């Protein structure tokens, strides 16, 4: 079993799930898993309940050129049970992405050296060589609808305005890391 499958098995086992595969020579393999997640419904929205054990060993990369923003966001992420790494600009984020496996990236949009949009496009280009796509969530002070549209158009998966509220950040991370109802888009070349 490859390292990716071993990691998947550890994560699924840690939250009481099952993982397996069916393989037929000449036809390929089908990999599957089931998780005992509890769904809570509040009006029309779906909320996932994720156990703290499910978050053990999962790393989040927080990318922001402002030290205070990095510290505040990093502390929120740590309180949620994730491990956290930091980058001060898109260039550092790209290097971190190439050397470490992350569950998601929280990406500031405007930074020196390399901005969040350029870093996202570079990450998406590198992902084309692999099969795994990492969720990238924009963190920005810009709240205009066109800012959100721009972030989504270049390949980011979601958009949060700063300062980010704890509960909104938790729901967004849980949604993109643990749920299967996320939409995946390609970065424009």
C-alpha positions in Angstrom: 0.0 0.0 0.0 1.4 3.4 -0.9 2.0 6.2 1.6 -1.1 8.1 0.4 -3.3 5.1 1.1 -1.6 4.4 4.4 -2.3 8.0 5.4 -5.9 7.7 4.3 -6.3 4.5 6.3 -4.8 6.1 9.4 -7.2 9.1 9.1 -10.3 6.9 8.5 -9.3 4.4 11.3 -8.8 7.3 13.7 -12.4 8.4 13.4 -13.9 4.9 13.4 -14.5 4.5 9.7 -13.8 1.8 7.2 -11.6 1.9 4.0 -11.1 -0.7 1.3 -10.8 -1.4 -2.4 -12.1 -3.7 -5.1 -9.7 -4.5 -7.9 -10.2 -6.4 -11.2 -7.3 -7.2 -13.5 -7.5 -5.2 -16.7 -10.3 -3.0 -15.4 -8.7 -1.0 -12.6 -9.4 -0.5 -8.9 -12.1 1.2 -6.9 -11.2 2.7 -3.6 -13.9 3.5 -1.0 -14.3 4.6 2.6 -17.2 5.2 5.0 -17.2 7.6 7.9 -19.4 7.8 11.0 -20.0 11.5 10.6 -23.1 13.0 12.3 -25.0 15.6 10.3 -26.8 18.3 12.1 -29.4 20.3 10.2 -30.1 24.0 11.1 -32.9 25.4 8.9 -31.6 24.8 5.3 -27.8 24.6 6.0 -25.8 21.4 6.5 -23.3 21.3 9.3 -20.7 18.6 9.8 -19.8 17.4 13.2 -16.1 16.5 13.1 -14.4 14.9 16.1 -11.1 16.3 17.4 -9.4 12.9 16.6 -10.2 13.4 12.9 -8.1 16.6 12.9 -4.9 15.0 14.5 -2.0 15.2 12.2 -3.7 17.4 9.6 -1.7 20.6 8.8 -3.1 23.9 7.7 -0.8 26.5 6.0 -1.6 30.1 7.0 -0.2 32.6 4.4 -0.2 36.3 5.3 2.4 39.1 5.2 1.0 40.6 8.4 2.5 39.0 11.5 -0.5 39.8 13.7 -2.9 38.3 11.2 -0.8 35.1 11.0 -0.7 34.8 14.8 -4.4 35.4 15.3 -5.4 33.0 12.4 -2.8 30.4 13.5 -4.1 30.4 17.1 -7.7 29.9 15.9 -6.6 27.0 13.7 -4.6 25.4 16.6 -7.6 25.8 18.9 -9.6 23.8 16.4 -7.2 20.9 16.8 -5.1 21.3 13.6 -1.4 21.6 13.2 -0.3 24.9 11.6 2.6 26.2 9.5 3.1 29.8 8.4 4.3 31.6 5.3 4.8 35.4 4.9 4.2 35.5 1.1 3.2 33.5 -1.9 6.7 32.4 -2.7 7.1 30.9 0.8 3.7 29.3 0.4 4.6 27.7 -2.9 7.8 26.2 -1.3 5.8 25.0 1.7 3.3 23.4 -0.6 6.1 21.6 -2.5 7.7 20.2 0.6 4.8 19.5 3.1 1.4 17.9 2.8 -1.4 20.2 3.9 -5.1 19.6 4.4 -5.8 23.2 3.2 -4.2 26.6 2.7 -5.5 29.9 4.1 -4.2 32.4 1.6 -4.0 36.2 1.9 -4.5 37.9 -1.4 -2.3 40.9 -1.3 1.3 40.2 -0.3 4.8 41.3 -1.4 7.2 39.1 -3.3 4.4 36.9 -4.7 0.7 37.7 -4.1 -2.0 35.1 -3.3 -3.4 34.9 -6.8 -0.1 34.2 -8.4 0.7 31.6 -5.7 -2.6 29.9 -6.1 -2.1 29.6 -9.9 1.4 28.2 -9.4 0.0 25.6 -6.9 -2.7 24.7 -9.4 -0.2 24.2 -12.2 1.9 21.9 -10.0 -1.2 19.9 -9.1 -1.9 19.1 -12.7 1.1 16.8 -12.5 -0.6 14.9 -9.5 -4.1 13.8 -8.8 -4.6 15.5 -5.4 -6.1 19.0 -5.3 -5.7 21.0 -2.1 -8.4 23.4 -0.9 -7.2 27.0 -1.0 -9.3 29.5 1.0 -8.8 33.2 0.4 -8.4 35.4 3.4 -8.8 39.1 2.5 -9.9 42.4 3.8 -11.7 43.0 0.5 -15.3 42.1 0.8 -16.7 43.3 -2.6 -18.4 40.7 -4.6 -15.9 41.1 -7.5 -13.1 40.3 -5.1 -14.7 37.0 -4.3 -15.4 36.3 -7.9 -11.8 37.0 -8.8 -10.5 34.6 -6.1 -12.8 31.8 -7.2 -11.9 32.4 -10.9 -8.2 32.0 -10.4 -8.6 28.7 -8.6 -9.3 29.4 -4.9 -12.1 27.3 -3.5 -13.6 29.6 -1.0 -13.4 33.2 0.3 -13.3 34.6 3.9 -13.1 38.2 4.9 -10.7 39.4 7.6 -11.1 39.5 10.5 -12.5 36.0 10.3 -14.9 34.9 13.0 -14.0 31.7 14.8 -17.2 29.8 13.9 -17.1 30.8 10.2 -13.5 29.7 9.9 -14.3 26.3 11.7 -17.3 25.6 9.4 -15.3 26.5 6.3 -12.3 24.3 7.2 -14.5 21.4 8.2 -16.5 21.8 4.9 -13.4 21.8 2.7 -11.4 19.2 4.5 -14.0 16.7 5.5 -16.9 17.0 3.1 -17.5 15.7 -0.3 -19.9 18.4 -1.5 -17.1 20.8 -2.5 -16.8 22.1 -6.1 -13.4 21.8 -7.7 -12.3 24.2 -10.3 -9.2 24.6 -12.5 -6.9 27.6 -12.4 -7.1 29.7 -15.6 -3.8 29.3 -17.5 
